[in-house]
Amino acid sequence: MKIQITKKITSLLFMCLITAASIAQKKPAYVIYTAKGTKTDFGKMLKQLNNADIVLFGELHNNPIAHWLQLELSKAIAQTKSITLGAEMFESDNQAILNDYLADNINAKELNTKARLWPNYDTDYSPLVEFAKENKIPFIATNIPRVYANMVYKKDFTALDSLSKEEKSWIAPLPILFDPELPTYKNILKMMGGHGSELLVKPQAIKDATMAYFIFQNYKPNHTFIHFNGSYHSDDFEGILWYLKQTNKDLNYKTISTVSQKDIQKLDSENLNKADFIICVAENMTTTY
């Protein structure tokens, strides 16, 4: 009897050591948090996003975890309802080219030649476009052509008044609503050491306004529009979301932000309330460029 008890104790201790070693070896690459800093998971986040009309998925452009979750989220929501995808990474005047690729009228090489694709398109955005193509999901080019954002930087919003009717169809309707007191825009000037004028901020605003405009132009009731953009374009419930709410406050909006931290087991205070959900990624995570 004594031998049996000893064997049981030895077995129990062995299992405890194995469990402890297993826990010690766990190296999570990311943790999902709510706005208030409570840990959550993909399933709980998905439950809320499934009910959203518009989801703004803020990414760190070179972060593989964000890109992987963008694809997984799109696949998951598409299982239960119709979706539309859209992205900052495609400029509005390239919509016809993107449509041709989605319809299989041109190949990937032609898309690369004709559209102004980002350098990290193949690794980070091609999987989303291919998913849309395979499943006949609309993919919307929402961003302002960069040449017009440059014009705003050099000569203010009034520079856009001289554009042709066709060119104006690629940006948010003029005149552009602008609030320089939004903390997001004020922080841009702070990052510049407090120097510079609103001309540093207005290109950001015209991008936000244009992305919001094309999201609305392509939003359909009972669908979810999932939009991919740099986190700064929707962090703190501002940027694109501010413009969306100027048009319609009553839709169900959800935002996601991606942040990087050394310790991901607790959300840093500076990252609280950035979005409805915050994807906190280990800062030593390999980047895509």
C-alpha positions as CSV (number, residue, x, y, z in Angstrom):
1,M,0.0,0.0,0.0
2,K,2.8,2.4,0.9
3,I,4.5,1.6,-2.4
4,Q,1.3,2.4,-4.3
5,I,0.9,5.8,-2.5
6,T,4.5,6.6,-3.2
7,K,4.1,5.8,-6.9
8,K,1.0,8.0,-7.0
9,I,2.8,10.9,-5.4
10,T,5.8,10.5,-7.8
11,S,3.4,10.4,-10.7
12,L,1.6,13.5,-9.6
13,L,4.8,15.4,-9.0
14,F,6.0,14.3,-12.5
15,M,2.8,15.6,-14.1
16,C,3.1,18.9,-12.2
17,L,6.7,19.3,-13.4
18,I,5.5,18.6,-17.0
19,T,2.7,21.1,-16.7
20,A,5.0,23.8,-15.2
21,A,7.5,23.2,-17.9
22,S,4.8,23.5,-20.5
23,I,3.6,26.8,-19.1
24,A,7.1,28.2,-18.9
25,Q,7.7,27.3,-22.6
26,K,4.6,29.1,-23.8
27,K,5.6,32.2,-25.7
28,P,2.4,33.8,-27.0
29,A,3.0,36.1,-30.0
30,Y,0.1,38.3,-29.2
31,V,-2.8,39.0,-26.8
32,I,-6.1,40.6,-27.7
33,Y,-7.4,43.2,-25.2
34,T,-10.6,45.2,-24.9
35,A,-10.5,49.0,-24.8
36,K,-10.2,48.9,-21.0
37,G,-7.3,46.5,-21.0
38,T,-9.2,43.2,-20.2
39,K,-7.8,40.2,-21.9
40,T,-10.1,38.6,-24.4
41,D,-9.8,36.2,-27.4
42,F,-10.5,35.9,-31.1
43,G,-13.8,34.1,-30.6
44,K,-15.2,36.8,-28.2
45,M,-14.0,39.6,-30.5
46,L,-15.5,37.8,-33.5
47,K,-18.9,37.6,-31.7
48,Q,-19.0,41.4,-31.5
49,L,-17.6,42.1,-34.9
50,N,-20.2,39.8,-36.5
51,N,-22.8,42.3,-35.5
52,A,-20.9,45.3,-36.8
53,D,-21.9,47.3,-39.8
54,I,-18.4,48.7,-40.4
55,V,-15.1,47.4,-38.9
56,L,-11.9,49.5,-39.1
57,F,-9.0,47.1,-38.7
58,G,-5.9,49.3,-37.8
59,E,-2.6,47.6,-38.5
60,L,1.1,48.1,-38.1
61,H,2.0,47.9,-41.8
62,N,4.9,45.5,-41.4
63,N,3.3,43.3,-38.7
64,P,2.6,39.7,-39.8
65,I,0.2,39.0,-36.9
66,A,-2.1,41.9,-37.9
67,H,-2.1,40.7,-41.5
68,W,-2.8,37.1,-40.6
69,L,-5.7,38.1,-38.3
70,Q,-7.1,40.4,-41.0
71,L,-7.4,37.4,-43.2
72,E,-8.7,35.1,-40.5
73,L,-11.3,37.7,-39.4
74,S,-12.5,38.2,-43.0
75,K,-12.9,34.4,-43.5
76,A,-14.7,34.0,-40.2
77,I,-17.2,36.8,-40.7
78,A,-17.8,35.7,-44.3
79,Q,-19.0,32.4,-43.0
80,T,-22.1,34.0,-41.4
81,K,-22.9,37.0,-43.5
82,S,-22.0,39.0,-46.6
83,I,-18.9,41.2,-46.4
84,T,-17.2,43.9,-48.4
85,L,-13.5,44.5,-48.0
86,G,-11.7,47.8,-48.5
87,A,-8.2,49.1,-47.9
88,E,-6.1,52.2,-47.5
89,M,-3.4,50.4,-49.6
90,F,-5.3,50.9,-52.8
91,E,-6.0,54.3,-54.3
92,S,-9.4,55.1,-55.6
93,D,-8.4,55.8,-59.2
94,N,-7.1,52.2,-59.3
95,Q,-10.6,50.7,-58.6
96,A,-11.2,49.8,-62.2
97,I,-7.9,48.0,-62.4
98,L,-8.6,46.2,-59.2
99,N,-12.0,45.2,-60.4
100,D,-10.5,43.8,-63.6
101,Y,-8.2,41.6,-61.5
102,L,-11.0,40.4,-59.3
103,A,-13.1,39.5,-62.4
104,D,-10.1,37.6,-63.9
105,N,-9.8,40.0,-66.8
106,I,-6.2,40.7,-66.1
107,N,-3.5,38.6,-64.3
108,A,-1.4,39.4,-61.3
109,K,1.5,40.7,-63.4
110,E,-0.8,43.2,-65.1
111,L,-2.3,44.3,-61.8
112,N,1.3,44.9,-60.5
113,T,2.1,46.9,-63.6
114,K,-1.0,49.0,-63.8
115,A,-1.9,49.6,-60.2
116,R,0.3,51.5,-57.7
117,L,0.7,48.5,-55.3
118,W,2.6,48.9,-52.0
119,P,6.0,47.3,-51.9
120,N,4.7,44.7,-49.3
121,Y,1.7,43.8,-51.4
122,D,2.8,40.2,-52.2
123,T,3.4,39.3,-48.6
124,D,0.7,41.3,-46.7
125,Y,-2.2,42.3,-49.0
126,S,-2.3,39.8,-51.8
127,P,-3.8,37.1,-49.5
128,L,-6.8,39.4,-48.8
129,V,-7.2,40.2,-52.5
130,E,-7.0,36.5,-53.4
131,F,-9.6,35.6,-50.8
132,A,-11.9,38.3,-52.2
133,K,-11.3,37.1,-55.7
134,E,-11.9,33.4,-54.9
135,N,-15.1,34.2,-53.1
136,K,-16.4,37.0,-55.3
137,I,-16.3,39.6,-52.5
138,P,-16.1,43.3,-53.5
139,F,-12.7,44.9,-52.6
140,I,-12.8,48.7,-52.5
141,A,-9.8,51.0,-53.2
142,T,-10.6,53.7,-50.6
143,N,-7.6,55.9,-50.4
144,I,-7.1,59.3,-52.1
145,P,-4.5,59.2,-55.0
146,R,-1.3,60.3,-53.4
147,V,-0.7,63.1,-55.9
148,Y,-3.8,64.9,-54.5
149,A,-2.8,64.4,-50.9
150,N,0.6,66.0,-51.9
151,M,-1.3,68.9,-53.4
152,V,-3.0,69.5,-50.1
153,Y,0.3,69.3,-48.2
154,K,1.8,72.0,-50.5
155,K,-1.2,74.3,-51.1
156,D,-4.0,73.4,-48.7
157,F,-7.5,72.0,-49.5
158,T,-8.1,74.8,-52.0
159,A,-5.6,73.2,-54.4
160,L,-8.3,70.5,-55.0
161,D,-10.8,73.0,-56.4
162,S,-9.0,73.0,-59.8
163,L,-9.3,69.3,-60.3
164,S,-11.4,68.0,-63.2
165,K,-14.8,66.3,-62.5
166,E,-13.3,62.9,-63.0
167,E,-10.4,63.7,-60.6
168,K,-12.8,65.0,-58.0
169,S,-14.7,61.6,-58.2
170,W,-11.6,60.0,-56.6
171,I,-11.7,62.1,-53.4
172,A,-14.3,63.0,-50.8
173,P,-16.7,65.7,-51.9
174,L,-15.5,69.2,-51.5
175,P,-15.4,71.3,-49.3
176,I,-13.6,69.0,-46.8
177,L,-14.8,69.1,-43.2
178,F,-11.8,69.6,-40.9
179,D,-11.4,69.8,-37.2
180,P,-7.8,70.7,-36.2
181,E,-8.6,70.3,-32.5
182,L,-9.0,66.5,-32.8
183,P,-6.3,65.0,-30.5
184,T,-5.1,62.6,-33.3
185,Y,-4.3,65.6,-35.5
186,K,-2.8,67.6,-32.7
187,N,-0.5,64.7,-31.9
188,I,0.9,64.8,-35.4
189,L,2.2,68.3,-34.7
190,K,3.5,67.2,-31.3
191,M,5.5,64.4,-33.0
192,M,7.0,67.2,-35.2
193,G,8.2,68.9,-32.0
194,G,5.3,71.3,-32.1
195,H,6.6,72.9,-35.2
196,G,4.7,73.3,-38.5
197,S,1.2,74.4,-39.5
198,E,-2.0,72.6,-40.2
199,L,-0.7,71.8,-43.7
200,L,1.1,68.9,-41.9
201,V,-2.2,67.6,-40.7
202,K,-4.5,68.2,-43.6
203,P,-3.1,65.5,-45.9
204,Q,-4.0,63.0,-43.1
205,A,-7.5,64.5,-42.9
206,I,-8.1,64.3,-46.6
207,K,-7.0,60.6,-46.5
208,D,-9.4,60.0,-43.6
209,A,-12.2,61.8,-45.2
210,T,-11.8,60.0,-48.6
211,M,-11.5,56.6,-47.0
212,A,-14.7,57.2,-45.0
213,Y,-16.5,58.5,-48.2
214,F,-15.7,55.3,-50.2
215,I,-16.6,53.1,-47.3
216,F,-20.0,54.7,-47.2
217,Q,-20.3,54.6,-51.0
218,N,-19.9,50.9,-50.9
219,Y,-21.5,49.9,-47.6
220,K,-24.7,47.8,-47.9
221,P,-27.3,47.1,-45.2
222,N,-27.0,43.7,-43.5
223,H,-23.4,43.4,-44.7
224,T,-20.2,44.0,-42.8
225,F,-17.6,46.3,-44.4
226,I,-14.2,45.4,-43.2
227,H,-11.6,48.1,-43.8
228,F,-7.9,47.8,-43.5
229,N,-5.8,50.8,-42.6
230,G,-2.9,52.0,-40.6
231,S,-3.8,52.1,-36.9
232,Y,-3.3,55.8,-36.8
233,H,-6.1,56.4,-39.2
234,S,-8.7,55.0,-36.7
235,D,-7.0,55.0,-33.3
236,D,-8.7,56.8,-30.4
237,F,-12.0,56.4,-32.3
238,E,-11.0,59.3,-34.5
239,G,-9.6,59.7,-38.0
240,I,-11.8,57.6,-40.5
241,L,-14.3,56.9,-37.7
242,W,-14.8,60.6,-37.0
243,Y,-15.7,61.2,-40.6
244,L,-18.0,58.2,-40.8
245,K,-19.9,59.5,-37.8
246,Q,-20.3,62.9,-39.4
247,T,-22.4,61.1,-42.0
248,N,-24.2,58.5,-39.9
249,K,-23.8,58.2,-36.1
250,D,-26.3,55.3,-35.9
251,L,-24.4,52.5,-37.6
252,N,-22.6,49.8,-35.5
253,Y,-18.9,50.7,-35.8
254,K,-16.1,48.6,-34.3
255,T,-12.4,49.5,-34.3
256,I,-9.3,47.4,-33.9
257,S,-5.8,48.7,-33.2
258,T,-2.4,46.9,-33.4
259,V,0.3,47.8,-30.9
260,S,3.7,46.5,-30.1
261,Q,5.0,45.9,-26.5
262,K,7.9,44.3,-24.8
263,D,5.6,42.7,-22.2
264,I,2.3,41.7,-23.8
265,Q,0.8,40.2,-20.6
266,K,-0.6,43.6,-19.6
267,L,-1.7,46.4,-21.9
268,D,0.4,49.6,-21.3
269,S,-1.6,52.6,-20.2
270,E,-0.7,54.5,-23.4
271,N,-2.5,51.8,-25.4
272,L,-5.7,51.8,-23.4
273,N,-8.8,53.0,-25.2
274,K,-7.1,53.1,-28.6
275,A,-9.9,50.9,-30.1
276,D,-12.7,48.5,-29.2
277,F,-10.1,45.7,-29.5
278,I,-6.3,46.1,-29.2
279,I,-4.0,43.4,-30.7
280,C,-0.9,43.5,-28.6
281,V,2.1,41.9,-30.3
282,A,5.5,41.1,-28.9
283,E,7.9,43.8,-30.0
284,N,10.5,41.3,-31.1
285,M,8.0,39.7,-33.6
286,T,9.6,39.3,-37.0
287,T,8.4,42.0,-39.4
288,T,7.5,41.6,-43.1
289,Y,9.9,44.4,-44.2
